[in-house]
Amino acid sequence: MAAAATAAWAQRLAGVRGLLLDVSGVLYDGGDGGGTPIPGSPEAVARIKQSGLKLRFCTNESQKSREKFVGLLQRLGFDISVDEVTAPAPAACQVLKQRGLQPYLLVHDDVRSEFDKMDTSNPNCVVIADAGEGFSYQNLNEAFRVLVSLENPVLLSLGKGRYYKETDGLMLDVGPYMKALEYACDVQAEVVGKPAPEFFQAALKEMGTEAHETIMIGDDIVNDVGGAQRCGMRALQVRTGKFRPCDERHPEVKADGYVNDLAEAVDLILQYANK
């Protein structure tokens, strides 16, 4: 690596004590059979843990409960536990409890268990997540009817991503469906998950690091990189998952660095973080 590039990376990564990792598109690509780990990612996670750096997984995954999600990642070879994951469904449950809301759930069947303790009778809000093939005209219309019947409609969205990558190609995420309900009901969704500042702040609190000493690694230039930077963190974008070359020319968000994959990111962080 040229001296100028070495100096630049050393400056970008100085003083890092903790890492927030996105999961889909950084650790693995979902798909048939659960998906495929991105080469080098299981080993990279193990190296982070061996290094003494603090680590937390920060995901907008909303098709599976945390238990099922973590179980999948463990089968793919990752050293990960449920208590290391910040995910939107548990955060949404906290919001619902604090505000006394009873949700209509427009969510994937595999994440419903996260809401088992919530009262869903006589709903006075809507929670929308990535329901995948569970989205239909009927349940979108039912969510619409709940919202338009309310004097002060509340729409909680578990993330607002446009799309993500699986092994057979790009897939629509929750964002387009969220936008449909916003438009139809003239309501602004409250996002629980990335890029909401409260979500990143919760992950930092759970990890025990300050924003300025933490770096986010993700494949989404807006929700991972931009969201983290707005909270005072540094952020790297990997060229895996949903990454597209045009991300490096994004008109509003510029990552602190671009790396080919998580393994390269970890190499650089371990080389320069403590210098």
Sequence and secondary structure as in RCSB ss.txt:
>XXXX:A:sequence
MAAAATAAWAQRLAGVRGLLLDVSGVLYDGGDGGGTPIPGSPEAVARIKQSGLKLRFCTNESQKSREKFVGLLQR
LGFDISVDEVTAPAPAACQVLKQRGLQPYLLVHDDVRSEFDKMDTSNPNCVVIADAGEGFSYQNLNEAFRVLVSL
ENPVLLSLGKGRYYKETDGLMLDVGPYMKALEYACDVQAEVVGKPAPEFFQAALKEMGTEAHETIMIGDDIVNDV
GGAQRCGMRALQVRTGKFRPCDERHPEVKADGYVNDLAEAVDLILQYANK
>XXXX:A:secstr
  HHHHHHHHHHHTT  EEEE  BTTTEEB GGG EE TTHHHHHHHHHHHT EEEEE    SS HHHHHHHHHH
TT    GGGEE HHHHHHHHHHHHT  EEEES GGGGGGGTTS  SS SEEEE   GGG  HHHHHHHHHHHHT 
SS  EEES   SEEEETTEEEE SHHHHHHHHHHHT   EE STT HHHHHHHHHHHT  GGGEEEEES IIIII
IHHHHTT EEEEESSTT  GGGGG SS   SEEESSHHHHHHHHHHHTT 
